């Protein structure tokens, strides 16, 4: 019969975002604001709100969102290369970019199920 010659598909090919997403590096660059305009606008116009959100995402005190300690904690949690010195320089020279980068990273890791 005709049904006997038709191939049976039991699984659909899928794009595996988790295995293709590098876990030990920043998911976006420090200056990649255009990759998520919502985060960029929030950082530009309501920086304290975004910093508090990042701290909350990491179960930390809202006042810690812009600190070197939060960036270092995040970087070490995901084994992202860097140093406390580089974290200090980034947070002091461009705090908005620093917090925006962390928020973009959190969002991407959540989408892929690798944020904890």
C-alpha positions as CSV (number, residue, x, y, z in Angstrom):
1,X,0.0,0.0,0.0
2,X,1.0,3.6,-0.4
3,X,1.4,4.2,3.4
4,X,4.1,1.5,3.6
5,X,6.5,3.5,1.4
6,X,6.1,6.9,3.1
7,X,8.8,7.8,5.6
8,X,7.5,8.4,9.1
9,X,8.9,11.5,10.8
10,X,9.1,11.0,14.5
11,X,11.1,14.2,15.4
12,X,11.4,17.6,13.9
13,X,14.9,19.1,13.4
14,X,15.4,22.0,15.9
15,X,17.9,24.7,16.4
16,X,19.6,24.1,19.7
17,X,20.3,27.6,21.1
18,X,21.7,26.4,24.3
19,X,24.5,24.4,22.8
20,X,25.5,27.1,20.4
21,X,25.4,29.9,23.0
22,X,28.8,30.5,24.5
23,X,28.4,30.2,28.2
24,X,31.7,31.6,29.3
25,X,31.7,35.0,27.6
26,X,29.5,38.1,27.5
27,X,26.6,37.5,25.1
28,X,26.8,41.1,23.9
29,X,29.6,43.6,23.8
30,X,29.9,46.5,26.2
31,X,28.8,49.0,23.6
32,X,26.2,46.8,21.8
33,X,23.2,49.0,22.9
34,X,21.3,48.5,19.6
35,X,21.0,44.8,20.2
36,X,18.2,45.5,22.8
37,X,16.9,49.1,22.5
38,X,14.5,48.6,25.4
39,X,17.4,47.9,27.8
40,X,19.4,50.8,26.3
41,X,16.5,53.3,26.7
42,X,15.9,52.1,30.3
43,X,19.6,52.5,31.1
44,X,19.7,56.0,29.5
45,X,16.5,57.4,31.0
46,X,16.0,55.4,34.2
47,X,19.4,54.1,35.1
48,X,18.6,53.6,38.8
49,X,15.6,51.4,37.8
50,X,17.7,49.2,35.5
51,X,20.5,48.9,38.1
52,X,17.9,47.8,40.7
53,X,16.4,45.3,38.3
54,X,19.8,43.8,37.6
55,X,20.5,43.5,41.3
56,X,17.1,41.9,41.8
57,X,17.7,39.4,39.0
58,X,20.8,38.3,41.0
59,X,19.0,38.3,44.4
60,X,21.0,41.1,45.7
61,X,20.2,44.4,47.4
62,X,18.8,47.0,45.0
63,X,21.5,49.5,46.0
64,X,24.2,47.1,44.7
65,X,23.2,47.2,41.0
66,X,25.9,49.5,39.8
67,X,28.7,48.1,42.0
68,X,32.0,46.4,41.0
69,X,31.0,43.6,43.3
70,X,27.8,42.8,41.2
71,X,29.7,42.8,37.9
72,X,32.5,40.6,39.4
73,X,29.9,38.2,40.9
74,X,28.1,37.9,37.6
75,X,31.3,37.5,35.6
76,X,32.6,34.8,38.0
77,X,29.3,33.0,38.2
78,X,29.4,32.4,34.4
79,X,33.1,32.0,34.2
80,X,33.5,35.1,32.0
81,X,37.1,36.0,31.6
82,X,38.2,39.3,33.2
83,X,39.5,40.7,36.5
84,X,38.3,42.8,39.4
85,X,40.5,45.6,37.9
86,X,38.7,45.4,34.5
87,X,35.3,45.3,36.3
88,X,36.3,48.4,38.3
89,X,37.4,50.3,35.1
90,X,34.2,49.4,33.3
91,X,31.8,50.3,36.1
92,X,33.6,53.6,36.9
93,X,34.2,54.7,33.3
94,X,30.8,53.7,31.8
95,X,28.3,52.6,34.5
96,X,25.3,52.7,32.1
97,X,27.0,50.5,29.5
98,X,28.1,48.1,32.3
99,X,24.6,47.7,33.7
100,X,23.0,47.5,30.2
101,X,25.5,44.8,29.2
102,X,24.6,42.7,32.3
103,X,20.9,43.1,31.7
104,X,21.2,42.1,28.1
105,X,23.3,39.1,29.2
106,X,20.7,38.1,31.8
107,X,17.9,38.3,29.3
108,X,19.8,36.1,26.8
109,X,20.7,33.5,29.4
110,X,17.1,33.4,30.6
111,X,15.8,32.9,27.0
112,X,18.2,29.9,26.7
113,X,17.4,28.6,30.2
114,X,21.0,29.0,31.5
115,X,20.5,31.9,33.9
116,X,20.6,31.0,37.6
